[in-house]
Amino acid sequence: DVIAIAHAARDWAIAHPASWALLYGSPVPGYHAPAERTVGPGTRVVSALFDAIAAGIATGDIMLTRSLARQPMSSDFERLRQEFGFPGDDPVVAKCFVIFAGVVGAISLEVFGQYGTDTLSDPEAVFDTQVRLLVGMLTQR
């Protein structure tokens, strides 16, 4: 599920901060990583999230409205649906972007020390709360 995937990504990032930085940190100026070596690792988390959210759609936990986003966003979302075989409508794809940004952002803030050393006594509990709030958004219309 989305919560387990988010925690697995966080655990990996904490264990491999340099690798996390290569995937989600600031790009190195002038360097263009070869797509054949970076696309798989770079889309692993988002692909797993799409799969988990698709399972929620299949069980009826996540409702589709068939609403369309404005263009060109709706066309972009359609390309993503095709690429990932994702059944979500435009509002669900938009929510997936919020979840992905929230998960990557929360992990990055922790891994890169942006919370500071004395702000959170249990950063994992804060992360879990953040992810649960994001997941709750999936079932809202």
Secondary structure, DSSP 8 states (H G I E B T S, - for coil): -HHHHHHHHHHHHHH-HHHHHHHHS---TT----HHHHHHHHHHHHHHHHHHHHHHHHHTSS--------TTHHHHHHHHHHHHT----HHHHHHHHHHHHHHHHHHHHHHTTTT-SSS-S-HHHHHHHHHHHHHHHHT--
